[in-house]
Amino acid sequence: MTRRKTLLFCMGAAMLATCLTGCLTDPTTRLAYDIERGANQLSHEDGARQTVVHRTPSKAGECEGPYTVQLDKAGALIIWCRDAAGATVSSHSTSYQSRFIDTPQTWILEKPAGTTLHINLERRAGRAVVIDLR
């Protein structure tokens, strides 16, 4: 490998590592991991129920004000973090959780600062399905 190719390879690897580190620490990814755990804990029998409990903020200094959560039927999970006046200070999204759950309707929920999010799942036709968000 030439010196230039080696340099480009190293730069690409560093950029990928930076992206992965950032992606693994945002609020939606942490929530998606909680959803994955909840879906995996759900009994395989149709009708079984499980509640995913996600405490917010899930990381100190991040999304500490009121927030909005959207789980939509297209497979997106979006969180908008707001300040005390209600202005959006950051937003994050992922579709990782859609590997583990079905969302037959779009849910949008406004939550006060520091409140816990509950996502109720039910096993239907072998899949974990979101039946309530509170």
ChimeraX commands (.cxc) that place a marker at each C-alpha (Angstrom):
marker #1 position 0.00,0.00,0.00 radius 0.5
marker #1 position 1.34,3.43,-0.87 radius 0.5
marker #1 position 1.81,6.04,1.77 radius 0.5
marker #1 position -1.13,8.05,0.43 radius 0.5
marker #1 position -3.45,5.01,0.48 radius 0.5
marker #1 position -2.34,4.18,4.01 radius 0.5
marker #1 position -3.07,7.76,5.10 radius 0.5
marker #1 position -6.50,7.71,3.45 radius 0.5
marker #1 position -7.28,4.34,5.02 radius 0.5
marker #1 position -6.31,5.61,8.48 radius 0.5
marker #1 position -8.35,8.79,8.03 radius 0.5
marker #1 position -11.38,6.75,6.94 radius 0.5
marker #1 position -11.01,4.40,9.89 radius 0.5
marker #1 position -10.77,7.34,12.29 radius 0.5
marker #1 position -13.89,8.95,10.78 radius 0.5
marker #1 position -15.81,5.68,11.05 radius 0.5
marker #1 position -14.77,5.22,14.67 radius 0.5
marker #1 position -15.87,8.79,15.45 radius 0.5
marker #1 position -19.24,8.23,13.78 radius 0.5
marker #1 position -19.81,4.94,15.57 radius 0.5
marker #1 position -18.92,6.45,18.90 radius 0.5
marker #1 position -21.34,9.33,18.32 radius 0.5
marker #1 position -24.08,7.06,17.02 radius 0.5
marker #1 position -23.86,4.76,20.02 radius 0.5
marker #1 position -24.30,7.55,22.50 radius 0.5
marker #1 position -27.33,9.43,21.23 radius 0.5
marker #1 position -30.68,9.20,23.07 radius 0.5
marker #1 position -32.53,7.32,20.33 radius 0.5
marker #1 position -29.89,4.60,20.05 radius 0.5
marker #1 position -29.96,4.01,23.81 radius 0.5
marker #1 position -33.77,3.84,23.68 radius 0.5
marker #1 position -33.60,1.47,20.69 radius 0.5
marker #1 position -31.28,-0.81,22.71 radius 0.5
marker #1 position -33.83,-0.79,25.57 radius 0.5
marker #1 position -36.55,-1.72,23.06 radius 0.5
marker #1 position -34.37,-4.55,21.73 radius 0.5
marker #1 position -33.88,-5.90,25.27 radius 0.5
marker #1 position -37.61,-5.64,25.97 radius 0.5
marker #1 position -38.54,-7.44,22.75 radius 0.5
marker #1 position -36.03,-10.18,23.55 radius 0.5
marker #1 position -37.51,-10.61,27.04 radius 0.5
marker #1 position -41.04,-10.90,25.66 radius 0.5
marker #1 position -42.37,-14.45,25.83 radius 0.5
marker #1 position -42.72,-16.14,22.44 radius 0.5
marker #1 position -46.39,-16.94,23.03 radius 0.5
marker #1 position -48.92,-14.74,21.21 radius 0.5
marker #1 position -50.61,-12.38,23.66 radius 0.5
marker #1 position -47.56,-12.09,25.94 radius 0.5
marker #1 position -46.87,-8.54,27.14 radius 0.5
marker #1 position -43.77,-6.67,28.22 radius 0.5
marker #1 position -43.21,-3.03,29.21 radius 0.5
marker #1 position -39.99,-1.32,28.17 radius 0.5
marker #1 position -39.04,1.27,30.80 radius 0.5
marker #1 position -36.66,4.01,29.66 radius 0.5
marker #1 position -35.50,6.61,32.14 radius 0.5
marker #1 position -34.76,10.05,30.74 radius 0.5
marker #1 position -32.28,11.51,30.51 radius 0.5
marker #1 position -30.44,8.28,29.87 radius 0.5
marker #1 position -27.10,10.10,29.96 radius 0.5
marker #1 position -26.13,13.04,32.20 radius 0.5
marker #1 position -26.11,16.39,30.43 radius 0.5
marker #1 position -28.16,15.13,27.50 radius 0.5
marker #1 position -31.87,15.71,26.83 radius 0.5
marker #1 position -32.52,16.86,30.39 radius 0.5
marker #1 position -35.51,19.09,29.57 radius 0.5
marker #1 position -38.90,18.15,28.21 radius 0.5
marker #1 position -38.81,15.88,25.19 radius 0.5
marker #1 position -40.96,14.45,22.43 radius 0.5
marker #1 position -40.78,10.82,21.28 radius 0.5
marker #1 position -42.08,9.59,17.95 radius 0.5
marker #1 position -42.33,5.92,17.02 radius 0.5
marker #1 position -43.80,5.71,13.55 radius 0.5
marker #1 position -45.25,2.97,11.42 radius 0.5
marker #1 position -42.55,3.56,8.80 radius 0.5
marker #1 position -39.98,2.31,11.34 radius 0.5
marker #1 position -38.45,5.58,12.55 radius 0.5
marker #1 position -37.74,6.48,16.18 radius 0.5
marker #1 position -37.21,10.20,16.73 radius 0.5
marker #1 position -36.53,12.15,19.92 radius 0.5
marker #1 position -36.65,15.94,20.11 radius 0.5
marker #1 position -34.95,17.38,23.20 radius 0.5
marker #1 position -36.33,20.75,24.31 radius 0.5
marker #1 position -35.33,23.50,26.69 radius 0.5
marker #1 position -37.57,24.84,29.46 radius 0.5
marker #1 position -39.19,27.29,27.01 radius 0.5
marker #1 position -40.08,24.42,24.66 radius 0.5
marker #1 position -37.54,25.22,21.94 radius 0.5
marker #1 position -35.88,22.20,20.31 radius 0.5
marker #1 position -32.22,22.01,21.31 radius 0.5
marker #1 position -31.42,18.72,19.56 radius 0.5
marker #1 position -33.06,15.87,17.71 radius 0.5
marker #1 position -31.98,12.31,17.11 radius 0.5
marker #1 position -33.33,9.44,15.03 radius 0.5
marker #1 position -32.76,5.78,14.28 radius 0.5
marker #1 position -34.57,2.83,12.78 radius 0.5
marker #1 position -32.56,0.18,14.65 radius 0.5
marker #1 position -35.52,-0.83,16.84 radius 0.5
marker #1 position -37.61,-1.75,13.78 radius 0.5
marker #1 position -35.65,-5.00,13.53 radius 0.5
marker #1 position -37.29,-6.12,16.78 radius 0.5
marker #1 position -40.71,-4.47,16.89 radius 0.5
marker #1 position -43.62,-3.58,14.63 radius 0.5
marker #1 position -45.34,-0.24,15.07 radius 0.5
marker #1 position -48.78,-0.46,13.43 radius 0.5
marker #1 position -49.53,3.21,14.08 radius 0.5
marker #1 position -47.52,6.36,14.59 radius 0.5
marker #1 position -47.13,7.37,18.22 radius 0.5
marker #1 position -46.08,10.91,19.22 radius 0.5
marker #1 position -45.75,11.61,22.91 radius 0.5
marker #1 position -44.75,14.80,24.76 radius 0.5
marker #1 position -42.94,14.10,28.04 radius 0.5
marker #1 position -42.02,16.51,30.85 radius 0.5
marker #1 position -38.38,16.80,31.89 radius 0.5
marker #1 position -37.02,13.78,33.73 radius 0.5
marker #1 position -40.07,11.58,33.24 radius 0.5
marker #1 position -39.83,7.90,32.44 radius 0.5
marker #1 position -41.03,6.57,29.10 radius 0.5
marker #1 position -43.02,3.31,29.04 radius 0.5
marker #1 position -43.46,1.34,25.81 radius 0.5
marker #1 position -45.92,-1.55,26.04 radius 0.5
marker #1 position -45.27,-4.49,23.73 radius 0.5
marker #1 position -47.44,-7.46,22.87 radius 0.5
marker #1 position -46.52,-10.61,20.94 radius 0.5
marker #1 position -48.69,-10.91,17.82 radius 0.5
marker #1 position -48.11,-13.47,15.06 radius 0.5
marker #1 position -44.62,-14.04,16.41 radius 0.5
marker #1 position -43.61,-10.36,16.41 radius 0.5
marker #1 position -43.29,-7.80,19.22 radius 0.5
marker #1 position -45.82,-5.04,18.52 radius 0.5
marker #1 position -46.07,-1.61,20.16 radius 0.5
marker #1 position -49.53,-1.33,21.72 radius 0.5
marker #1 position -49.08,1.76,23.89 radius 0.5
marker #1 position -46.66,4.56,24.65 radius 0.5
marker #1 position -46.93,6.50,27.90 radius 0.5
marker link #1:1,2 radius 0.2
marker link #1:2,3 radius 0.2
marker link #1:3,4 radius 0.2
marker link #1:4,5 radius 0.2
marker link #1:5,6 radius 0.2
marker link #1:6,7 radius 0.2
marker link #1:7,8 radius 0.2
marker link #1:8,9 radius 0.2
marker link #1:9,10 radius 0.2
marker link #1:10,11 radius 0.2
marker link #1:11,12 radius 0.2
marker link #1:12,13 radius 0.2
marker link #1:13,14 radius 0.2
marker link #1:14,15 radius 0.2
marker link #1:15,16 radius 0.2
marker link #1:16,17 radius 0.2
marker link #1:17,18 radius 0.2
marker link #1:18,19 radius 0.2
marker link #1:19,20 radius 0.2
marker link #1:20,21 radius 0.2
marker link #1:21,22 radius 0.2
marker link #1:22,23 radius 0.2
marker link #1:23,24 radius 0.2
marker link #1:24,25 radius 0.2
marker link #1:25,26 radius 0.2
marker link #1:26,27 radius 0.2
marker link #1:27,28 radius 0.2
marker link #1:28,29 radius 0.2
marker link #1:29,30 radius 0.2
marker link #1:30,31 radius 0.2
marker link #1:31,32 radius 0.2
marker link #1:32,33 radius 0.2
marker link #1:33,34 radius 0.2
marker link #1:34,35 radius 0.2
marker link #1:35,36 radius 0.2
marker link #1:36,37 radius 0.2
marker link #1:37,38 radius 0.2
marker link #1:38,39 radius 0.2
marker link #1:39,40 radius 0.2
marker link #1:40,41 radius 0.2
marker link #1:41,42 radius 0.2
marker link #1:42,43 radius 0.2
marker link #1:43,44 radius 0.2
marker link #1:44,45 radius 0.2
marker link #1:45,46 radius 0.2
marker link #1:46,47 radius 0.2
marker link #1:47,48 radius 0.2
marker link #1:48,49 radius 0.2
marker link #1:49,50 radius 0.2
marker link #1:50,51 radius 0.2
marker link #1:51,52 radius 0.2
marker link #1:52,53 radius 0.2
marker link #1:53,54 radius 0.2
marker link #1:54,55 radius 0.2
marker link #1:55,56 radius 0.2
marker link #1:56,57 radius 0.2
marker link #1:57,58 radius 0.2
marker link #1:58,59 radius 0.2
marker link #1:59,60 radius 0.2
marker link #1:60,61 radius 0.2
marker link #1:61,62 radius 0.2
marker link #1:62,63 radius 0.2
marker link #1:63,64 radius 0.2
marker link #1:64,65 radius 0.2
marker link #1:65,66 radius 0.2
marker link #1:66,67 radius 0.2
marker link #1:67,68 radius 0.2
marker link #1:68,69 radius 0.2
marker link #1:69,70 radius 0.2
marker link #1:70,71 radius 0.2
marker link #1:71,72 radius 0.2
marker link #1:72,73 radius 0.2
marker link #1:73,74 radius 0.2
marker link #1:74,75 radius 0.2
marker link #1:75,76 radius 0.2
marker link #1:76,77 radius 0.2
marker link #1:77,78 radius 0.2
marker link #1:78,79 radius 0.2
marker link #1:79,80 radius 0.2
marker link #1:80,81 radius 0.2
marker link #1:81,82 radius 0.2
marker link #1:82,83 radius 0.2
marker link #1:83,84 radius 0.2
marker link #1:84,85 radius 0.2
marker link #1:85,86 radius 0.2
marker link #1:86,87 radius 0.2
marker link #1:87,88 radius 0.2
marker link #1:88,89 radius 0.2
marker link #1:89,90 radius 0.2
marker link #1:90,91 radius 0.2
marker link #1:91,92 radius 0.2
marker link #1:92,93 radius 0.2
marker link #1:93,94 radius 0.2
marker link #1:94,95 radius 0.2
marker link #1:95,96 radius 0.2
marker link #1:96,97 radius 0.2
marker link #1:97,98 radius 0.2
marker link #1:98,99 radius 0.2
marker link #1:99,100 radius 0.2
marker link #1:100,101 radius 0.2
marker link #1:101,102 radius 0.2
marker link #1:102,103 radius 0.2
marker link #1:103,104 radius 0.2
marker link #1:104,105 radius 0.2
marker link #1:105,106 radius 0.2
marker link #1:106,107 radius 0.2
marker link #1:107,108 radius 0.2
marker link #1:108,109 radius 0.2
marker link #1:109,110 radius 0.2
marker link #1:110,111 radius 0.2
marker link #1:111,112 radius 0.2
marker link #1:112,113 radius 0.2
marker link #1:113,114 radius 0.2
marker link #1:114,115 radius 0.2
marker link #1:115,116 radius 0.2
marker link #1:116,117 radius 0.2
marker link #1:117,118 radius 0.2
marker link #1:118,119 radius 0.2
marker link #1:119,120 radius 0.2
marker link #1:120,121 radius 0.2
marker link #1:121,122 radius 0.2
marker link #1:122,123 radius 0.2
marker link #1:123,124 radius 0.2
marker link #1:124,125 radius 0.2
marker link #1:125,126 radius 0.2
marker link #1:126,127 radius 0.2
marker link #1:127,128 radius 0.2
marker link #1:128,129 radius 0.2
marker link #1:129,130 radius 0.2
marker link #1:130,131 radius 0.2
marker link #1:131,132 radius 0.2
marker link #1:132,133 radius 0.2
marker link #1:133,134 radius 0.2
view
